[in-house]
Amino acid sequence: MKKLAVIALVLAGLLVAANPADARGRWRARWGQCCDDCCNTCCYTPCCEYVDKVVTCYRPVWHEKEVECVYNRLVPREVVTKHTCTVLVPEWREEKRVCTVYTSQPRDIEREVVCCMWVPTQVTDCCGCPYTVCKPVQEVQKVKCTIYECVASQKEYMAKVCYCKPVEKTYECRHIVCDCVPEKVKRKVSYCTMEAYQTTVKVAVPCCQTACCN
């Protein structure tokens, strides 16, 4: 069935190509009633033509210009300020001082000292035989010795004493200060404008407006 349909379409195309005047006549017979009046709104056919038409378009164009602007420029300068403060200045003085001095003085004394002495003693053993042995015997003896005692005495001497004297002092402080100085300068800036230009484009026009109206 598909093959028969394809063969039928091919034969129909051959018949139209063989007799184009007859095909155009049949098209006019079908659409002639509508296309007699070019202003009729029903005359819209699938076929159309392209004609040249001049239209106006806009494109961006960049420009440069010099403008005058004001900006603040920082200018450094040195500022000197004076300040007054109180400082302590050391001052040395000689003053008389009295101090206590300890000295060691010798002194002879007698002391009782416990001494241990070995004294021979006759003893007998278990057989009655005598023999000599030494036994420790303690006795107290007086001996002379020297001791040192600390004796306090007052002594005067000259000493240097430091005193802090308040003195007012003026000093200078230097620091940098920046001033804002307005300055006029010229700079180039870019801006955009829309420029109109004309160009020719292809516009689609229905066939009834070209063929029927002519």
KAKAKA-V62497 format. One record per pair of residues at least 4 apart in sequence whose C-alpha atoms are under 7 Angstrom apart, sorted by sequence separation. I is the first residue (numbers start at 1). J is the second residue. If there is no record, write none. Layout:
{{I:J} {I:J}}
//
This chain:
{{1:5} {2:6} {3:7} {4:8} {5:9} {6:10} {7:11} {8:12} {9:13} {10:14} {11:15} {12:16} {13:17} {14:18} {15:19} {16:20} {19:23} {20:24} {21:25} {22:26} {23:27} {24:28} {25:29} {26:30} {27:31} {28:32} {31:35} {32:36} {124:128} {125:129} {207:211} {208:212} {209:213} {210:214} {124:129} {125:130} {208:213} {34:40} {124:130} {16:23} {123:130} {124:131} {34:42} {35:43} {122:130} {123:131} {34:43} {122:131} {123:132} {122:132} {121:132} {122:133} {120:132} {121:133} {120:133} {121:134} {120:134} {121:135} {119:134} {120:135} {118:134} {119:135} {118:135} {119:136} {118:136} {119:137} {117:136} {118:137} {116:136} {117:137} {116:137} {117:138} {116:138} {115:138} {116:139} {114:138} {115:139} {114:139} {115:140} {114:140} {115:141} {113:140} {114:141} {112:140} {113:141} {112:141} {113:142} {112:142} {113:143} {111:142} {112:143} {110:142} {111:143} {110:143} {111:144} {110:144} {109:144} {110:145} {108:144} {109:145} {108:145} {109:146} {108:146} {107:146} {108:147} {106:146} {107:147} {106:147} {107:148} {106:148} {105:148} {106:149} {104:148} {105:149} {104:149} {105:150} {104:150} {105:151} {103:150} {104:151} {102:150} {103:151} {102:151} {103:152} {102:152} {101:152} {102:153} {100:152} {101:153} {100:153} {101:154} {100:154} {101:155} {99:154} {100:155} {98:154} {99:155} {98:155} {99:156} {98:156} {97:156} {98:157} {96:156} {97:157} {96:157} {97:158} {96:158} {97:159} {95:158} {96:159} {94:158} {95:159} {94:159} {95:160} {94:160} {95:161} {93:160} {94:161} {92:160} {93:161} {92:161} {93:162} {92:162} {91:162} {92:163} {90:162} {91:163} {90:163} {91:164} {90:164} {91:165} {89:164} {90:165} {88:164} {89:165} {88:165} {89:166} {88:166} {89:167} {87:166} {88:167} {86:166} {87:167} {86:167} {87:168} {86:168} {87:169} {85:168} {86:169} {84:168} {85:169} {84:169} {85:170} {84:170} {83:170} {84:171} {82:170} {83:171} {82:171} {83:172} {82:172} {81:172} {82:173} {80:172} {81:173} {80:173} {81:174} {80:174} {79:174} {80:175} {78:174} {79:175} {78:175} {79:176} {78:176} {79:177} {77:176} {78:177} {76:176} {77:177} {76:177} {77:178} {76:178} {75:178} {76:179} {74:178} {75:179} {74:179} {75:180} {74:180} {75:181} {73:180} {74:181} {72:180} {73:181} {72:181} {73:182} {72:182} {73:183} {71:182} {72:183} {70:182} {71:183} {70:183} {71:184} {70:184} {69:184} {70:185} {68:184} {69:185} {68:185} {69:186} {68:186} {67:186} {68:187} {66:186} {67:187} {66:187} {67:188} {66:188} {65:188} {66:189} {64:188} {65:189} {64:189} {65:190} {64:190} {63:190} {64:191} {62:190} {63:191} {62:191} {63:192} {62:192} {61:192} {62:193} {60:192} {61:193} {60:193} {61:194} {60:194} {61:195} {59:194} {60:195} {58:194} {59:195} {58:195} {59:196} {58:196} {57:196} {58:197} {56:196} {57:197} {56:197} {57:198} {56:198} {55:198} {56:199} {54:198} {55:199} {54:199} {55:200} {54:200} {53:200} {54:201} {52:200} {53:201} {52:201} {53:202} {52:202} {53:203} {51:202} {52:203} {50:202} {51:203} {50:203} {51:204} {50:204} {49:204} {50:205} {48:204} {49:205} {48:205} {49:206} {48:206} {49:207} {47:206} {48:207} {47:207} {45:206} {44:206} {45:207} {44:208} {43:208} {38:208} {38:209} {35:208} {38:212} {38:213} {36:212} {35:212}}
//
